[in-house]
């Protein structure tokens, strides 16, 4: 398309600050780079680049145009890489970390299927609830759950999870059913590694700090405790769904239930994702979407 002519050349000049360097990277002549950028400016009727004998710098309009064009060029490169990956089977190692329970139940089975589909890939999966340093540990990506706090990492949404406040029918028969968040102070609270339970009311986010009757950093153990009628807990849906469906647990305060939280793949900011890792993340995204149905 005529609109694309000169865009790649302009982006290269903008990033390298030189027509000669851009020509070297693109494998074409300096004259061709200069000509195509000039033609682009003429089509846009706008000056993008200021040329002097010593330096090349962008105009204000050029800076704005570059920011948009960079995303377009990235998209084109990713599309080309995707087609290449379909023609050439991915190979090599991928190192990934994920939380223990979620990794065992959901991530690992999908990764095993990925290895069957792409047998030339080798996988290093480390399951831990600690948030490891991706760069220091040499990880390609990490699976994280819930609210994100580290802005130094790029995030790709893989799915969602729902937090439920729940108790067993036996517990509710003995101690009553809370009708407000404030009434939770009167109940036995089974608390995990997070000090605050999350709620929403009329679009406003609320936090409640329970006084632990039992504290444990295992969602599996807390699920067992709530099933045995020891108290009330708040846990993600993947611990509770079977028991909510068969009536062994009852969801509480549905009007104050918080919005769904994200399930994320994180990788270092500004790192170019290898095709094999991009394929893996797409595979996880599709697989987790099926799990939710």
C-alpha positions as CSV (number, residue, x, y, z in Angstrom):
1,X,0.0,0.0,0.0
2,X,1.2,3.5,-0.9
3,X,0.6,4.7,2.7
4,X,3.3,2.3,4.0
5,X,6.0,3.6,1.7
6,X,8.7,5.3,3.7
7,X,7.3,4.3,7.1
8,X,9.9,1.7,7.9
9,X,12.7,4.0,6.6
10,X,11.3,6.9,8.7
11,X,11.1,4.8,11.9
12,X,14.7,3.6,11.4
13,X,16.0,7.2,10.9
14,X,14.0,8.3,14.0
15,X,15.5,5.6,16.2
16,X,19.1,5.7,14.9
17,X,19.3,9.5,14.4
18,X,21.1,9.0,11.1
19,X,20.2,8.3,7.5
20,X,23.4,6.4,6.9
21,X,22.9,4.2,9.9
22,X,19.3,3.6,8.9
23,X,20.4,2.6,5.4
24,X,23.0,0.2,6.8
25,X,20.4,-1.5,9.1
26,X,17.8,-1.7,6.3
27,X,20.3,-2.9,3.7
28,X,19.6,-0.1,1.2
29,X,21.4,3.0,0.0
30,X,21.4,6.3,1.8
31,X,19.9,8.0,-1.2
32,X,17.0,5.5,-1.2
33,X,16.3,6.2,2.5
34,X,16.4,9.9,2.0
35,X,14.2,9.8,-1.0
36,X,11.5,7.6,0.6
37,X,11.4,9.7,3.7
38,X,11.1,12.9,1.6
39,X,8.2,11.3,-0.4
40,X,6.5,10.4,2.9
41,X,6.8,14.0,4.0
42,X,5.3,15.2,0.7
43,X,2.4,12.8,0.9
44,X,1.7,14.0,4.5
45,X,2.3,17.6,3.6
46,X,4.3,17.8,6.8
47,X,8.0,18.1,7.8
48,X,9.0,15.1,9.9
49,X,12.8,15.3,10.0
50,X,15.1,18.2,10.4
51,X,18.4,17.5,8.5
52,X,21.7,19.3,9.2
53,X,25.3,18.4,8.4
54,X,25.8,17.3,12.0
55,X,22.6,15.7,13.1
56,X,19.1,14.5,12.3
57,X,16.3,15.2,14.7
58,X,12.5,14.9,14.6
59,X,10.1,17.8,14.4
60,X,7.2,18.0,16.9
61,X,5.0,16.4,14.3
62,X,7.6,13.9,13.5
63,X,7.9,12.8,17.1
64,X,4.1,12.2,17.3
65,X,4.1,10.4,14.0
66,X,7.0,8.2,15.0
67,X,5.1,7.1,18.2
68,X,2.2,5.8,16.1
69,X,4.4,4.3,13.4
70,X,6.5,2.4,15.9
71,X,3.4,0.5,17.0
72,X,2.5,-0.2,13.4
73,X,6.0,-1.5,12.5
74,X,5.9,-3.7,15.7
75,X,2.6,-5.2,14.6
76,X,3.9,-5.9,11.1
77,X,7.1,-7.5,12.5
78,X,5.0,-9.7,14.8
79,X,2.7,-10.7,12.0
80,X,5.8,-11.7,9.9
81,X,7.2,-13.7,12.8
82,X,3.9,-15.5,13.3
83,X,3.9,-16.6,9.7
84,X,7.5,-17.7,10.0
85,X,6.6,-19.7,13.2
86,X,3.9,-21.5,11.3
87,X,6.4,-22.5,8.6
88,X,9.2,-23.4,11.0
89,X,8.6,-25.5,14.1
90,X,9.7,-23.6,17.2
91,X,12.6,-25.1,19.2
92,X,14.8,-24.3,22.2
93,X,14.2,-23.9,25.9
94,X,11.6,-21.8,27.7
95,X,11.9,-21.0,31.4
96,X,8.7,-20.1,33.2
97,X,7.5,-19.7,36.8
98,X,4.0,-20.0,38.2
99,X,2.2,-20.2,41.6
100,X,2.2,-23.7,43.1
101,X,-1.5,-24.7,43.1
102,X,-2.6,-22.8,40.0
103,X,0.5,-24.1,38.2
104,X,-0.1,-27.7,39.1
105,X,-3.8,-27.6,38.3
106,X,-4.0,-25.4,35.2
107,X,-0.6,-24.3,33.8
108,X,1.3,-27.5,33.9
109,X,-1.3,-29.6,32.0
110,X,-1.5,-26.9,29.2
111,X,2.3,-26.8,29.0
112,X,2.5,-30.6,28.7
113,X,0.1,-30.4,25.7
114,X,2.2,-27.6,24.3
115,X,5.3,-29.9,24.4
116,X,3.3,-32.6,22.6
117,X,2.4,-30.1,19.9
118,X,6.0,-28.7,19.6
119,X,8.4,-31.5,20.6
120,X,11.5,-29.5,19.8
121,X,10.8,-27.1,22.7
122,X,12.4,-27.9,26.1
123,X,10.6,-26.5,29.2
124,X,11.9,-25.4,32.6
125,X,8.8,-24.9,34.9
126,X,9.4,-23.7,38.4
127,X,6.4,-23.6,40.7
128,X,6.7,-21.3,43.7
129,X,4.5,-18.8,45.5
130,X,7.5,-16.4,45.7
131,X,7.6,-13.7,43.1
132,X,11.0,-14.4,41.6
133,X,13.1,-11.8,39.8
134,X,12.7,-12.7,36.1
135,X,15.9,-11.1,34.8
136,X,18.1,-12.5,37.6
137,X,16.5,-15.9,37.3
138,X,16.7,-16.0,33.5
139,X,13.0,-16.5,33.1
140,X,11.2,-15.9,29.9
141,X,7.9,-15.2,31.7
142,X,6.0,-15.6,34.9
143,X,2.4,-16.4,35.6
144,X,0.9,-14.1,38.2
145,X,-2.6,-13.9,39.7
146,X,-4.7,-11.0,40.9
147,X,-3.7,-7.4,41.2
148,X,-0.4,-6.4,39.7
149,X,2.1,-4.2,41.5
150,X,5.3,-4.4,39.5
151,X,5.3,-1.7,36.7
152,X,8.7,-2.8,35.4
153,X,7.2,-5.8,33.7
154,X,5.0,-6.1,30.6
155,X,1.7,-7.9,31.2
156,X,-0.4,-10.1,28.9
157,X,-3.9,-11.1,30.1
158,X,-4.4,-14.8,30.0
159,X,-7.7,-15.1,31.8
160,X,-9.7,-14.0,34.9
161,X,-10.5,-15.3,38.4
162,X,-13.3,-14.6,40.8
163,X,-13.0,-14.2,44.5
164,X,-15.8,-15.7,46.7
165,X,-16.5,-15.2,50.3
166,X,-18.0,-18.5,51.5
167,X,-18.8,-20.8,54.4
168,X,-20.3,-24.3,54.9
169,X,-24.1,-24.7,55.7
170,X,-23.1,-26.2,59.0
171,X,-21.1,-23.2,60.1
172,X,-23.9,-20.8,59.0
173,X,-26.5,-22.8,60.9
174,X,-24.4,-22.6,64.1
175,X,-23.1,-19.0,63.8
176,X,-25.5,-17.3,61.5
177,X,-25.1,-15.7,58.0
178,X,-23.5,-12.2,57.8
179,X,-25.5,-9.7,55.9
180,X,-22.9,-6.9,55.8
181,X,-19.1,-6.7,55.6
182,X,-19.0,-5.1,59.1
183,X,-20.7,-8.2,60.6
184,X,-17.7,-10.3,59.6
185,X,-16.0,-9.0,62.8
186,X,-18.3,-11.3,64.7
187,X,-17.3,-14.4,62.8
188,X,-14.4,-16.9,62.7
189,X,-12.3,-15.9,59.7
190,X,-10.0,-18.3,57.9
191,X,-7.2,-16.1,56.5
192,X,-4.5,-16.8,53.9
193,X,-1.3,-14.9,53.0
194,X,-3.2,-11.7,52.2
195,X,-4.2,-9.6,55.2
196,X,-7.2,-7.9,53.6
197,X,-10.3,-9.3,52.0
198,X,-11.6,-7.4,49.0
199,X,-15.2,-6.3,48.3
200,X,-17.1,-3.7,46.2
201,X,-20.2,-1.7,47.0
202,X,-21.9,0.5,44.4
203,X,-18.7,0.6,42.3
204,X,-16.5,1.5,45.3
205,X,-13.7,-0.9,46.3
206,X,-13.6,-1.9,49.9
207,X,-11.1,-3.7,52.1
208,X,-11.8,-5.6,55.3
209,X,-9.1,-6.8,57.6
210,X,-10.2,-10.1,59.3
211,X,-9.0,-11.2,62.7
212,X,-7.8,-14.7,61.9
213,X,-9.4,-17.6,63.7
214,X,-7.1,-19.7,61.5
215,X,-4.2,-18.4,59.3
216,X,-2.6,-20.6,56.6
217,X,-0.7,-19.8,53.4
218,X,-2.3,-22.8,51.6
219,X,-5.5,-22.4,49.6
220,X,-6.0,-26.1,49.7
221,X,-5.8,-26.2,53.5
222,X,-8.2,-23.3,53.8
223,X,-10.6,-25.0,51.5
224,X,-10.5,-28.1,53.7
225,X,-11.0,-25.9,56.8
226,X,-14.0,-24.1,55.4
227,X,-15.6,-27.4,54.2
228,X,-15.3,-28.7,57.8
229,X,-17.2,-25.7,59.2
230,X,-14.3,-24.0,60.9
231,X,-15.2,-20.5,59.6
232,X,-15.6,-18.1,56.7
233,X,-12.9,-17.5,54.1
234,X,-12.3,-15.7,50.8
235,X,-10.6,-17.6,48.1
236,X,-10.4,-17.7,44.2
237,X,-13.0,-19.7,42.3
238,X,-10.6,-22.5,41.2
239,X,-10.4,-23.7,44.8
240,X,-14.2,-23.4,45.5
241,X,-16.2,-24.0,42.3
242,X,-17.0,-27.8,42.8
243,X,-18.2,-27.2,46.4
244,X,-20.2,-24.1,45.5
245,X,-21.9,-26.1,42.7
246,X,-22.8,-29.1,44.9
247,X,-23.9,-27.0,47.9
248,X,-21.2,-28.0,50.3
249,X,-20.2,-24.3,50.4
250,X,-22.4,-21.2,50.2
251,X,-21.3,-17.9,48.6
252,X,-21.8,-14.9,51.0
253,X,-22.4,-11.2,50.4
254,X,-22.9,-11.6,46.6
255,X,-23.9,-7.9,46.4
256,X,-20.4,-6.9,47.7
257,X,-18.5,-9.4,45.6
258,X,-15.4,-7.8,44.0
259,X,-14.9,-7.6,40.2
260,X,-12.9,-10.3,38.6
261,X,-9.2,-10.2,38.8
262,X,-6.7,-11.0,36.1
263,X,-4.5,-14.0,35.4
264,X,-1.3,-12.6,33.8
265,X,1.8,-13.6,32.0
266,X,4.6,-11.2,32.8
267,X,7.9,-10.6,31.0
268,X,10.5,-7.9,31.2
269,X,9.6,-4.6,29.8
270,X,11.1,-3.8,26.3
271,X,12.2,-7.3,25.9
272,X,11.5,-8.7,22.4
273,X,9.5,-11.9,22.9
274,X,10.9,-14.9,20.9
275,X,8.3,-16.5,18.7
276,X,8.3,-19.7,20.8
277,X,7.4,-17.8,23.9
278,X,4.7,-15.8,22.1
279,X,3.3,-19.1,20.8
280,X,3.3,-20.5,24.3
281,X,1.5,-17.5,25.8
282,X,-1.2,-17.7,23.1
283,X,-1.5,-21.4,23.8
284,X,-2.1,-20.7,27.5
285,X,-4.6,-17.9,26.8
286,X,-6.6,-20.2,24.6
287,X,-6.4,-23.1,27.0
288,X,-7.4,-21.1,30.0
289,X,-10.4,-19.6,28.1
290,X,-11.6,-23.2,27.5
291,X,-11.2,-23.9,31.3
292,X,-13.6,-21.1,32.1
293,X,-16.4,-22.5,29.8
